[in-house]
Amino acid sequence: MTRITRITPASGASKAPTTGETYDMTESKSIPSLHRVSVTGPRVHLREVGEGDFDAAWAWASREEFFRFLPIEQPDRSDERIWLESVIAEAREVSRRQYQLGIEALNNGSLVGMVRLGIDSERDRSANIGYGINPDFWGLGYATEAARLIVRFGFETLGLHRIWATHHPENFASRRVLDKIGFQEEGRRRDDRFVGGAWYDSVVCSILESEWSPKETDRRAT
């Protein structure tokens, strides 16, 4: 799961294409900016987070294994609180481009992790996703369902064309999640991240709107 990133949307209407590039702007669709997002699946509910979720967020942020494959350093309590506050603030922005939603287990109401969708190009209708689960709930399928729901939200609600993700080459669990929801490997970014005193590659995977096939059991997105 990647931390909050601020991305400035591309502005295709105000900037001429580079020589040799051709764009059919009649195909461009504006991406809606939504607030109070709620997406429900068979076992998890994706929802906005609030200040009351800090204890749950710290429950996974305090675990070293949670950050093994993430391109960030493990935070202290103060850093985690600042991060949560920034997520809450960004969800209220008029032109919203980051959707960082809590993953709530329907069987007991526990917040078990976070899933993120960040729009990186409005003109190209492109976004990237990330996800993270409290280690106490690994292996239960929550990441797969949450990822599938956020991709469905991206394609069916936001009208995206392409959704992509990256993972550490040794993060086989994350790769299985992407494989299960239909992502295909595009390639590898060499020495893309520097974490813990070492460089490592990022494997890039993506899925297109024409390839998306939602499960019948994934339902109720608002």
Biotite code that builds the C-alpha atoms (Angstrom):
import biotite.structure as struc

atoms = struc.array([
    struc.Atom([0.000, 0.000, 0.000], chain_id="A", res_id=1, res_name="MET", atom_name="CA", element="C"),
    struc.Atom([1.519, 3.336, -1.028], chain_id="A", res_id=2, res_name="THR", atom_name="CA", element="C"),
    struc.Atom([1.170, 6.445, 1.065], chain_id="A", res_id=3, res_name="ARG", atom_name="CA", element="C"),
    struc.Atom([-0.611, 9.611, 0.012], chain_id="A", res_id=4, res_name="ILE", atom_name="CA", element="C"),
    struc.Atom([0.680, 11.162, -3.198], chain_id="A", res_id=5, res_name="THR", atom_name="CA", element="C"),
    struc.Atom([-0.409, 14.475, -4.664], chain_id="A", res_id=6, res_name="ARG", atom_name="CA", element="C"),
    struc.Atom([-0.835, 14.308, -8.402], chain_id="A", res_id=7, res_name="ILE", atom_name="CA", element="C"),
    struc.Atom([-1.625, 17.262, -10.657], chain_id="A", res_id=8, res_name="THR", atom_name="CA", element="C"),
    struc.Atom([-4.122, 16.146, -13.326], chain_id="A", res_id=9, res_name="PRO", atom_name="CA", element="C"),
    struc.Atom([-3.064, 16.558, -16.940], chain_id="A", res_id=10, res_name="ALA", atom_name="CA", element="C"),
    struc.Atom([-4.760, 19.445, -18.706], chain_id="A", res_id=11, res_name="SER", atom_name="CA", element="C"),
    struc.Atom([-5.106, 18.356, -22.308], chain_id="A", res_id=12, res_name="GLY", atom_name="CA", element="C"),
    struc.Atom([-7.465, 21.178, -23.231], chain_id="A", res_id=13, res_name="ALA", atom_name="CA", element="C"),
    struc.Atom([-4.993, 23.942, -22.386], chain_id="A", res_id=14, res_name="SER", atom_name="CA", element="C"),
    struc.Atom([-1.812, 22.478, -23.850], chain_id="A", res_id=15, res_name="LYS", atom_name="CA", element="C"),
    struc.Atom([-1.136, 21.651, -27.475], chain_id="A", res_id=16, res_name="ALA", atom_name="CA", element="C"),
    struc.Atom([0.152, 18.153, -28.257], chain_id="A", res_id=17, res_name="PRO", atom_name="CA", element="C"),
    struc.Atom([3.844, 17.666, -28.973], chain_id="A", res_id=18, res_name="THR", atom_name="CA", element="C"),
    struc.Atom([4.791, 17.652, -32.664], chain_id="A", res_id=19, res_name="THR", atom_name="CA", element="C"),
    struc.Atom([3.992, 14.309, -34.205], chain_id="A", res_id=20, res_name="GLY", atom_name="CA", element="C"),
    struc.Atom([1.364, 13.421, -31.562], chain_id="A", res_id=21, res_name="GLU", atom_name="CA", element="C"),
    struc.Atom([-2.303, 13.339, -32.461], chain_id="A", res_id=22, res_name="THR", atom_name="CA", element="C"),
    struc.Atom([-5.180, 13.252, -30.020], chain_id="A", res_id=23, res_name="TYR", atom_name="CA", element="C"),
    struc.Atom([-8.851, 12.852, -30.780], chain_id="A", res_id=24, res_name="ASP", atom_name="CA", element="C"),
    struc.Atom([-10.237, 15.108, -28.057], chain_id="A", res_id=25, res_name="MET", atom_name="CA", element="C"),
    struc.Atom([-13.794, 14.142, -29.014], chain_id="A", res_id=26, res_name="THR", atom_name="CA", element="C"),
    struc.Atom([-13.076, 10.865, -27.192], chain_id="A", res_id=27, res_name="GLU", atom_name="CA", element="C"),
    struc.Atom([-12.055, 12.628, -23.968], chain_id="A", res_id=28, res_name="SER", atom_name="CA", element="C"),
    struc.Atom([-14.413, 12.365, -21.000], chain_id="A", res_id=29, res_name="LYS", atom_name="CA", element="C"),
    struc.Atom([-14.105, 14.318, -17.796], chain_id="A", res_id=30, res_name="SER", atom_name="CA", element="C"),
    struc.Atom([-13.639, 12.238, -14.672], chain_id="A", res_id=31, res_name="ILE", atom_name="CA", element="C"),
    struc.Atom([-16.150, 12.999, -11.914], chain_id="A", res_id=32, res_name="PRO", atom_name="CA", element="C"),
    struc.Atom([-14.960, 14.137, -8.507], chain_id="A", res_id=33, res_name="SER", atom_name="CA", element="C"),
    struc.Atom([-16.849, 12.138, -5.882], chain_id="A", res_id=34, res_name="LEU", atom_name="CA", element="C"),
    struc.Atom([-17.045, 12.403, -2.098], chain_id="A", res_id=35, res_name="HIS", atom_name="CA", element="C"),
    struc.Atom([-18.316, 10.115, 0.634], chain_id="A", res_id=36, res_name="ARG", atom_name="CA", element="C"),
    struc.Atom([-17.556, 7.096, -1.523], chain_id="A", res_id=37, res_name="VAL", atom_name="CA", element="C"),
    struc.Atom([-18.938, 3.742, -0.394], chain_id="A", res_id=38, res_name="SER", atom_name="CA", element="C"),
    struc.Atom([-18.403, 0.440, -2.216], chain_id="A", res_id=39, res_name="VAL", atom_name="CA", element="C"),
    struc.Atom([-19.673, -2.856, -0.821], chain_id="A", res_id=40, res_name="THR", atom_name="CA", element="C"),
    struc.Atom([-18.736, -6.394, -1.826], chain_id="A", res_id=41, res_name="GLY", atom_name="CA", element="C"),
    struc.Atom([-19.528, -9.841, -0.437], chain_id="A", res_id=42, res_name="PRO", atom_name="CA", element="C"),
    struc.Atom([-17.145, -9.575, 2.532], chain_id="A", res_id=43, res_name="ARG", atom_name="CA", element="C"),
    struc.Atom([-15.718, -6.062, 2.664], chain_id="A", res_id=44, res_name="VAL", atom_name="CA", element="C"),
    struc.Atom([-16.970, -2.498, 2.613], chain_id="A", res_id=45, res_name="HIS", atom_name="CA", element="C"),
    struc.Atom([-14.764, 0.253, 1.175], chain_id="A", res_id=46, res_name="LEU", atom_name="CA", element="C"),
    struc.Atom([-15.436, 3.547, 2.917], chain_id="A", res_id=47, res_name="ARG", atom_name="CA", element="C"),
    struc.Atom([-13.978, 6.943, 3.722], chain_id="A", res_id=48, res_name="GLU", atom_name="CA", element="C"),
    struc.Atom([-11.803, 7.035, 6.834], chain_id="A", res_id=49, res_name="VAL", atom_name="CA", element="C"),
    struc.Atom([-12.015, 9.418, 9.777], chain_id="A", res_id=50, res_name="GLY", atom_name="CA", element="C"),
    struc.Atom([-10.076, 10.427, 12.858], chain_id="A", res_id=51, res_name="GLU", atom_name="CA", element="C"),
    struc.Atom([-11.691, 7.569, 14.771], chain_id="A", res_id=52, res_name="GLY", atom_name="CA", element="C"),
    struc.Atom([-9.805, 5.101, 12.570], chain_id="A", res_id=53, res_name="ASP", atom_name="CA", element="C"),
    struc.Atom([-6.380, 6.020, 13.930], chain_id="A", res_id=54, res_name="PHE", atom_name="CA", element="C"),
    struc.Atom([-6.074, 3.053, 16.303], chain_id="A", res_id=55, res_name="ASP", atom_name="CA", element="C"),
    struc.Atom([-6.828, 0.628, 13.471], chain_id="A", res_id=56, res_name="ALA", atom_name="CA", element="C"),
    struc.Atom([-4.356, 2.397, 11.184], chain_id="A", res_id=57, res_name="ALA", atom_name="CA", element="C"),
    struc.Atom([-1.666, 2.313, 13.841], chain_id="A", res_id=58, res_name="TRP", atom_name="CA", element="C"),
    struc.Atom([-2.346, -1.389, 14.417], chain_id="A", res_id=59, res_name="ALA", atom_name="CA", element="C"),
    struc.Atom([-0.843, -2.152, 10.997], chain_id="A", res_id=60, res_name="TRP", atom_name="CA", element="C"),
    struc.Atom([1.557, 0.792, 10.773], chain_id="A", res_id=61, res_name="ALA", atom_name="CA", element="C"),
    struc.Atom([3.282, -0.407, 13.951], chain_id="A", res_id=62, res_name="SER", atom_name="CA", element="C"),
    struc.Atom([4.056, -3.776, 12.335], chain_id="A", res_id=63, res_name="ARG", atom_name="CA", element="C"),
    struc.Atom([7.441, -3.982, 10.632], chain_id="A", res_id=64, res_name="GLU", atom_name="CA", element="C"),
    struc.Atom([6.328, -6.738, 8.253], chain_id="A", res_id=65, res_name="GLU", atom_name="CA", element="C"),
    struc.Atom([3.627, -4.458, 6.831], chain_id="A", res_id=66, res_name="PHE", atom_name="CA", element="C"),
    struc.Atom([6.348, -2.307, 5.243], chain_id="A", res_id=67, res_name="PHE", atom_name="CA", element="C"),
    struc.Atom([8.575, -5.043, 3.896], chain_id="A", res_id=68, res_name="ARG", atom_name="CA", element="C"),
    struc.Atom([7.761, -4.342, 0.252], chain_id="A", res_id=69, res_name="PHE", atom_name="CA", element="C"),
    struc.Atom([6.592, -0.726, 0.484], chain_id="A", res_id=70, res_name="LEU", atom_name="CA", element="C"),
    struc.Atom([8.653, 2.187, -0.913], chain_id="A", res_id=71, res_name="PRO", atom_name="CA", element="C"),
    struc.Atom([8.407, 4.148, 2.344], chain_id="A", res_id=72, res_name="ILE", atom_name="CA", element="C"),
    struc.Atom([9.984, 3.997, 5.761], chain_id="A", res_id=73, res_name="GLU", atom_name="CA", element="C"),
    struc.Atom([7.958, 2.759, 8.727], chain_id="A", res_id=74, res_name="GLN", atom_name="CA", element="C"),
    struc.Atom([6.319, 5.768, 10.450], chain_id="A", res_id=75, res_name="PRO", atom_name="CA", element="C"),
    struc.Atom([6.063, 6.612, 14.134], chain_id="A", res_id=76, res_name="ASP", atom_name="CA", element="C"),
    struc.Atom([2.705, 7.421, 15.739], chain_id="A", res_id=77, res_name="ARG", atom_name="CA", element="C"),
    struc.Atom([3.014, 11.106, 14.895], chain_id="A", res_id=78, res_name="SER", atom_name="CA", element="C"),
    struc.Atom([3.766, 10.407, 11.232], chain_id="A", res_id=79, res_name="ASP", atom_name="CA", element="C"),
    struc.Atom([0.855, 7.985, 11.001], chain_id="A", res_id=80, res_name="GLU", atom_name="CA", element="C"),
    struc.Atom([-1.540, 10.538, 12.474], chain_id="A", res_id=81, res_name="ARG", atom_name="CA", element="C"),
    struc.Atom([-0.333, 13.196, 10.040], chain_id="A", res_id=82, res_name="ILE", atom_name="CA", element="C"),
    struc.Atom([-0.808, 10.737, 7.168], chain_id="A", res_id=83, res_name="TRP", atom_name="CA", element="C"),
    struc.Atom([-4.356, 9.903, 8.263], chain_id="A", res_id=84, res_name="LEU", atom_name="CA", element="C"),
    struc.Atom([-5.217, 13.587, 8.595], chain_id="A", res_id=85, res_name="GLU", atom_name="CA", element="C"),
    struc.Atom([-3.899, 14.229, 5.091], chain_id="A", res_id=86, res_name="SER", atom_name="CA", element="C"),
    struc.Atom([-6.030, 11.396, 3.690], chain_id="A", res_id=87, res_name="VAL", atom_name="CA", element="C"),
    struc.Atom([-9.120, 12.883, 5.344], chain_id="A", res_id=88, res_name="ILE", atom_name="CA", element="C"),
    struc.Atom([-8.318, 16.370, 4.053], chain_id="A", res_id=89, res_name="ALA", atom_name="CA", element="C"),
    struc.Atom([-7.650, 15.220, 0.515], chain_id="A", res_id=90, res_name="GLU", atom_name="CA", element="C"),
    struc.Atom([-10.974, 13.363, 0.396], chain_id="A", res_id=91, res_name="ALA", atom_name="CA", element="C"),
    struc.Atom([-12.680, 16.732, 0.890], chain_id="A", res_id=92, res_name="ARG", atom_name="CA", element="C"),
    struc.Atom([-10.931, 18.496, -1.976], chain_id="A", res_id=93, res_name="GLU", atom_name="CA", element="C"),
    struc.Atom([-13.256, 19.922, -4.605], chain_id="A", res_id=94, res_name="VAL", atom_name="CA", element="C"),
    struc.Atom([-11.280, 18.351, -7.450], chain_id="A", res_id=95, res_name="SER", atom_name="CA", element="C"),
    struc.Atom([-10.609, 14.956, -5.942], chain_id="A", res_id=96, res_name="ARG", atom_name="CA", element="C"),
    struc.Atom([-7.966, 12.800, -7.584], chain_id="A", res_id=97, res_name="ARG", atom_name="CA", element="C"),
    struc.Atom([-7.027, 10.473, -4.737], chain_id="A", res_id=98, res_name="GLN", atom_name="CA", element="C"),
    struc.Atom([-9.426, 7.866, -3.335], chain_id="A", res_id=99, res_name="TYR", atom_name="CA", element="C"),
    struc.Atom([-7.869, 6.283, -0.254], chain_id="A", res_id=100, res_name="GLN", atom_name="CA", element="C"),
    struc.Atom([-10.558, 4.130, 1.307], chain_id="A", res_id=101, res_name="LEU", atom_name="CA", element="C"),
    struc.Atom([-10.652, 1.982, 4.392], chain_id="A", res_id=102, res_name="GLY", atom_name="CA", element="C"),
    struc.Atom([-11.283, -1.756, 3.990], chain_id="A", res_id=103, res_name="ILE", atom_name="CA", element="C"),
    struc.Atom([-13.886, -2.790, 6.555], chain_id="A", res_id=104, res_name="GLU", atom_name="CA", element="C"),
    struc.Atom([-14.657, -6.468, 7.155], chain_id="A", res_id=105, res_name="ALA", atom_name="CA", element="C"),
    struc.Atom([-18.405, -6.973, 7.031], chain_id="A", res_id=106, res_name="LEU", atom_name="CA", element="C"),
    struc.Atom([-18.411, -9.874, 9.492], chain_id="A", res_id=107, res_name="ASN", atom_name="CA", element="C"),
    struc.Atom([-17.192, -7.788, 12.437], chain_id="A", res_id=108, res_name="ASN", atom_name="CA", element="C"),
    struc.Atom([-16.842, -4.168, 11.306], chain_id="A", res_id=109, res_name="GLY", atom_name="CA", element="C"),
    struc.Atom([-13.053, -4.139, 11.765], chain_id="A", res_id=110, res_name="SER", atom_name="CA", element="C"),
    struc.Atom([-10.938, -1.852, 9.626], chain_id="A", res_id=111, res_name="LEU", atom_name="CA", element="C"),
    struc.Atom([-8.428, -4.348, 8.226], chain_id="A", res_id=112, res_name="VAL", atom_name="CA", element="C"),
    struc.Atom([-6.533, -2.202, 5.728], chain_id="A", res_id=113, res_name="GLY", atom_name="CA", element="C"),
    struc.Atom([-6.601, 0.486, 3.058], chain_id="A", res_id=114, res_name="MET", atom_name="CA", element="C"),
    struc.Atom([-6.981, 0.575, -0.713], chain_id="A", res_id=115, res_name="VAL", atom_name="CA", element="C"),
    struc.Atom([-6.092, 3.509, -2.954], chain_id="A", res_id=116, res_name="ARG", atom_name="CA", element="C"),
    struc.Atom([-6.915, 4.713, -6.444], chain_id="A", res_id=117, res_name="LEU", atom_name="CA", element="C"),
    struc.Atom([-5.053, 7.774, -7.715], chain_id="A", res_id=118, res_name="GLY", atom_name="CA", element="C"),
    struc.Atom([-5.881, 9.472, -11.015], chain_id="A", res_id=119, res_name="ILE", atom_name="CA", element="C"),
    struc.Atom([-2.662, 10.364, -12.822], chain_id="A", res_id=120, res_name="ASP", atom_name="CA", element="C"),
    struc.Atom([-4.079, 11.579, -16.154], chain_id="A", res_id=121, res_name="SER", atom_name="CA", element="C"),
    struc.Atom([-7.578, 12.903, -16.647], chain_id="A", res_id=122, res_name="GLU", atom_name="CA", element="C"),
    struc.Atom([-7.123, 13.312, -20.401], chain_id="A", res_id=123, res_name="ARG", atom_name="CA", element="C"),
    struc.Atom([-5.987, 9.705, -20.758], chain_id="A", res_id=124, res_name="ASP", atom_name="CA", element="C"),
    struc.Atom([-8.420, 8.461, -18.086], chain_id="A", res_id=125, res_name="ARG", atom_name="CA", element="C"),
    struc.Atom([-5.607, 6.646, -16.302], chain_id="A", res_id=126, res_name="SER", atom_name="CA", element="C"),
    struc.Atom([-5.155, 5.792, -12.627], chain_id="A", res_id=127, res_name="ALA", atom_name="CA", element="C"),
    struc.Atom([-3.011, 3.614, -10.394], chain_id="A", res_id=128, res_name="ASN", atom_name="CA", element="C"),
    struc.Atom([-3.970, 1.527, -7.390], chain_id="A", res_id=129, res_name="ILE", atom_name="CA", element="C"),
    struc.Atom([-2.352, 0.277, -4.197], chain_id="A", res_id=130, res_name="GLY", atom_name="CA", element="C"),
    struc.Atom([-3.511, -1.715, -1.175], chain_id="A", res_id=131, res_name="TYR", atom_name="CA", element="C"),
    struc.Atom([-2.354, -2.843, 2.232], chain_id="A", res_id=132, res_name="GLY", atom_name="CA", element="C"),
    struc.Atom([-3.774, -5.239, 4.803], chain_id="A", res_id=133, res_name="ILE", atom_name="CA", element="C"),
    struc.Atom([-3.091, -5.582, 8.526], chain_id="A", res_id=134, res_name="ASN", atom_name="CA", element="C"),
    struc.Atom([-0.811, -8.659, 8.840], chain_id="A", res_id=135, res_name="PRO", atom_name="CA", element="C"),
    struc.Atom([-3.329, -10.186, 11.274], chain_id="A", res_id=136, res_name="ASP", atom_name="CA", element="C"),
    struc.Atom([-5.681, -10.556, 8.301], chain_id="A", res_id=137, res_name="PHE", atom_name="CA", element="C"),
    struc.Atom([-3.286, -11.741, 5.608], chain_id="A", res_id=138, res_name="TRP", atom_name="CA", element="C"),
    struc.Atom([-4.333, -14.747, 3.552], chain_id="A", res_id=139, res_name="GLY", atom_name="CA", element="C"),
    struc.Atom([-8.081, -14.202, 3.941], chain_id="A", res_id=140, res_name="LEU", atom_name="CA", element="C"),
    struc.Atom([-8.741, -12.731, 0.509], chain_id="A", res_id=141, res_name="GLY", atom_name="CA", element="C"),
    struc.Atom([-9.483, -9.197, 1.713], chain_id="A", res_id=142, res_name="TYR", atom_name="CA", element="C"),
    struc.Atom([-6.852, -7.594, -0.539], chain_id="A", res_id=143, res_name="ALA", atom_name="CA", element="C"),
    struc.Atom([-8.182, -9.357, -3.634], chain_id="A", res_id=144, res_name="THR", atom_name="CA", element="C"),
    struc.Atom([-11.768, -8.315, -2.983], chain_id="A", res_id=145, res_name="GLU", atom_name="CA", element="C"),
    struc.Atom([-10.807, -4.746, -2.106], chain_id="A", res_id=146, res_name="ALA", atom_name="CA", element="C"),
    struc.Atom([-8.639, -4.424, -5.220], chain_id="A", res_id=147, res_name="ALA", atom_name="CA", element="C"),
    struc.Atom([-11.399, -5.799, -7.408], chain_id="A", res_id=148, res_name="ARG", atom_name="CA", element="C"),
    struc.Atom([-13.916, -3.368, -5.914], chain_id="A", res_id=149, res_name="LEU", atom_name="CA", element="C"),
    struc.Atom([-11.693, -0.314, -6.372], chain_id="A", res_id=150, res_name="ILE", atom_name="CA", element="C"),
    struc.Atom([-10.979, -1.315, -9.984], chain_id="A", res_id=151, res_name="VAL", atom_name="CA", element="C"),
    struc.Atom([-14.692, -1.734, -10.586], chain_id="A", res_id=152, res_name="ARG", atom_name="CA", element="C"),
    struc.Atom([-15.257, 1.711, -9.071], chain_id="A", res_id=153, res_name="PHE", atom_name="CA", element="C"),
    struc.Atom([-12.598, 3.135, -11.380], chain_id="A", res_id=154, res_name="GLY", atom_name="CA", element="C"),
    struc.Atom([-14.015, 1.670, -14.562], chain_id="A", res_id=155, res_name="PHE", atom_name="CA", element="C"),
    struc.Atom([-17.757, 1.723, -13.914], chain_id="A", res_id=156, res_name="GLU", atom_name="CA", element="C"),
    struc.Atom([-18.148, 4.836, -11.759], chain_id="A", res_id=157, res_name="THR", atom_name="CA", element="C"),
    struc.Atom([-15.244, 7.088, -12.767], chain_id="A", res_id=158, res_name="LEU", atom_name="CA", element="C"),
    struc.Atom([-15.163, 5.971, -16.404], chain_id="A", res_id=159, res_name="GLY", atom_name="CA", element="C"),
    struc.Atom([-11.442, 5.209, -16.510], chain_id="A", res_id=160, res_name="LEU", atom_name="CA", element="C"),
    struc.Atom([-9.709, 3.586, -19.495], chain_id="A", res_id=161, res_name="HIS", atom_name="CA", element="C"),
    struc.Atom([-6.553, 2.148, -17.888], chain_id="A", res_id=162, res_name="ARG", atom_name="CA", element="C"),
    struc.Atom([-5.646, 1.211, -14.327], chain_id="A", res_id=163, res_name="ILE", atom_name="CA", element="C"),
    struc.Atom([-2.136, 0.177, -13.387], chain_id="A", res_id=164, res_name="TRP", atom_name="CA", element="C"),
    struc.Atom([-0.127, -0.910, -10.365], chain_id="A", res_id=165, res_name="ALA", atom_name="CA", element="C"),
    struc.Atom([3.445, -1.740, -9.421], chain_id="A", res_id=166, res_name="THR", atom_name="CA", element="C"),
    struc.Atom([4.809, -4.331, -7.047], chain_id="A", res_id=167, res_name="HIS", atom_name="CA", element="C"),
    struc.Atom([8.160, -5.408, -5.633], chain_id="A", res_id=168, res_name="HIS", atom_name="CA", element="C"),
    struc.Atom([9.565, -8.328, -7.675], chain_id="A", res_id=169, res_name="PRO", atom_name="CA", element="C"),
    struc.Atom([9.540, -10.531, -4.563], chain_id="A", res_id=170, res_name="GLU", atom_name="CA", element="C"),
    struc.Atom([6.061, -9.558, -3.403], chain_id="A", res_id=171, res_name="ASN", atom_name="CA", element="C"),
    struc.Atom([4.385, -12.670, -4.743], chain_id="A", res_id=172, res_name="PHE", atom_name="CA", element="C"),
    struc.Atom([1.216, -12.177, -2.671], chain_id="A", res_id=173, res_name="ALA", atom_name="CA", element="C"),
    struc.Atom([0.580, -8.779, -4.256], chain_id="A", res_id=174, res_name="SER", atom_name="CA", element="C"),
    struc.Atom([1.215, -10.214, -7.705], chain_id="A", res_id=175, res_name="ARG", atom_name="CA", element="C"),
    struc.Atom([-1.343, -12.965, -7.070], chain_id="A", res_id=176, res_name="ARG", atom_name="CA", element="C"),
    struc.Atom([-3.908, -10.312, -6.204], chain_id="A", res_id=177, res_name="VAL", atom_name="CA", element="C"),
    struc.Atom([-3.286, -8.504, -9.486], chain_id="A", res_id=178, res_name="LEU", atom_name="CA", element="C"),
    struc.Atom([-3.390, -11.741, -11.481], chain_id="A", res_id=179, res_name="ASP", atom_name="CA", element="C"),
    struc.Atom([-6.721, -12.720, -9.914], chain_id="A", res_id=180, res_name="LYS", atom_name="CA", element="C"),
    struc.Atom([-8.407, -9.481, -10.936], chain_id="A", res_id=181, res_name="ILE", atom_name="CA", element="C"),
    struc.Atom([-7.143, -9.581, -14.521], chain_id="A", res_id=182, res_name="GLY", atom_name="CA", element="C"),
    struc.Atom([-4.038, -7.374, -14.561], chain_id="A", res_id=183, res_name="PHE", atom_name="CA", element="C"),
    struc.Atom([-1.307, -8.148, -17.096], chain_id="A", res_id=184, res_name="GLN", atom_name="CA", element="C"),
    struc.Atom([2.399, -7.511, -16.686], chain_id="A", res_id=185, res_name="GLU", atom_name="CA", element="C"),
    struc.Atom([3.727, -4.684, -18.858], chain_id="A", res_id=186, res_name="GLU", atom_name="CA", element="C"),
    struc.Atom([7.364, -4.660, -17.870], chain_id="A", res_id=187, res_name="GLY", atom_name="CA", element="C"),
    struc.Atom([9.848, -3.700, -15.211], chain_id="A", res_id=188, res_name="ARG", atom_name="CA", element="C"),
    struc.Atom([11.238, -0.364, -14.057], chain_id="A", res_id=189, res_name="ARG", atom_name="CA", element="C"),
    struc.Atom([14.850, -0.998, -13.176], chain_id="A", res_id=190, res_name="ARG", atom_name="CA", element="C"),
    struc.Atom([16.172, 0.436, -9.890], chain_id="A", res_id=191, res_name="ASP", atom_name="CA", element="C"),
    struc.Atom([12.909, 2.325, -9.556], chain_id="A", res_id=192, res_name="ASP", atom_name="CA", element="C"),
    struc.Atom([12.884, 2.618, -5.745], chain_id="A", res_id=193, res_name="ARG", atom_name="CA", element="C"),
    struc.Atom([15.490, 3.265, -3.076], chain_id="A", res_id=194, res_name="PHE", atom_name="CA", element="C"),
    struc.Atom([14.372, 1.948, 0.291], chain_id="A", res_id=195, res_name="VAL", atom_name="CA", element="C"),
    struc.Atom([16.319, 0.713, 3.264], chain_id="A", res_id=196, res_name="GLY", atom_name="CA", element="C"),
    struc.Atom([19.637, 1.564, 1.683], chain_id="A", res_id=197, res_name="GLY", atom_name="CA", element="C"),
    struc.Atom([19.090, -0.463, -1.482], chain_id="A", res_id=198, res_name="ALA", atom_name="CA", element="C"),
    struc.Atom([17.673, -0.058, -4.970], chain_id="A", res_id=199, res_name="TRP", atom_name="CA", element="C"),
    struc.Atom([15.030, -2.394, -6.308], chain_id="A", res_id=200, res_name="TYR", atom_name="CA", element="C"),
    struc.Atom([12.937, -2.802, -9.439], chain_id="A", res_id=201, res_name="ASP", atom_name="CA", element="C"),
    struc.Atom([9.204, -2.238, -9.769], chain_id="A", res_id=202, res_name="SER", atom_name="CA", element="C"),
    struc.Atom([7.088, -4.632, -11.836], chain_id="A", res_id=203, res_name="VAL", atom_name="CA", element="C"),
    struc.Atom([4.354, -2.768, -13.734], chain_id="A", res_id=204, res_name="VAL", atom_name="CA", element="C"),
    struc.Atom([0.960, -4.389, -14.374], chain_id="A", res_id=205, res_name="CYS", atom_name="CA", element="C"),
    struc.Atom([-2.226, -2.956, -15.834], chain_id="A", res_id=206, res_name="SER", atom_name="CA", element="C"),
    struc.Atom([-5.753, -3.635, -16.998], chain_id="A", res_id=207, res_name="ILE", atom_name="CA", element="C"),
    struc.Atom([-7.842, -1.845, -19.650], chain_id="A", res_id=208, res_name="LEU", atom_name="CA", element="C"),
    struc.Atom([-11.545, -1.106, -19.565], chain_id="A", res_id=209, res_name="GLU", atom_name="CA", element="C"),
    struc.Atom([-12.069, -3.513, -22.476], chain_id="A", res_id=210, res_name="SER", atom_name="CA", element="C"),
    struc.Atom([-10.480, -6.297, -20.408], chain_id="A", res_id=211, res_name="GLU", atom_name="CA", element="C"),
    struc.Atom([-12.473, -5.699, -17.255], chain_id="A", res_id=212, res_name="TRP", atom_name="CA", element="C"),
    struc.Atom([-14.887, -8.456, -16.287], chain_id="A", res_id=213, res_name="SER", atom_name="CA", element="C"),
    struc.Atom([-16.499, -7.810, -12.881], chain_id="A", res_id=214, res_name="PRO", atom_name="CA", element="C"),
    struc.Atom([-17.597, -10.697, -10.723], chain_id="A", res_id=215, res_name="LYS", atom_name="CA", element="C"),
    struc.Atom([-21.336, -11.052, -10.269], chain_id="A", res_id=216, res_name="GLU", atom_name="CA", element="C"),
    struc.Atom([-20.813, -11.129, -6.507], chain_id="A", res_id=217, res_name="THR", atom_name="CA", element="C"),
    struc.Atom([-19.277, -7.608, -6.454], chain_id="A", res_id=218, res_name="ASP", atom_name="CA", element="C"),
    struc.Atom([-22.158, -5.215, -5.914], chain_id="A", res_id=219, res_name="ARG", atom_name="CA", element="C"),
    struc.Atom([-23.469, -1.891, -4.644], chain_id="A", res_id=220, res_name="ARG", atom_name="CA", element="C"),
    struc.Atom([-21.061, 0.906, -5.552], chain_id="A", res_id=221, res_name="ALA", atom_name="CA", element="C"),
    struc.Atom([-22.096, 4.478, -4.749], chain_id="A", res_id=222, res_name="THR", atom_name="CA", element="C"),
])
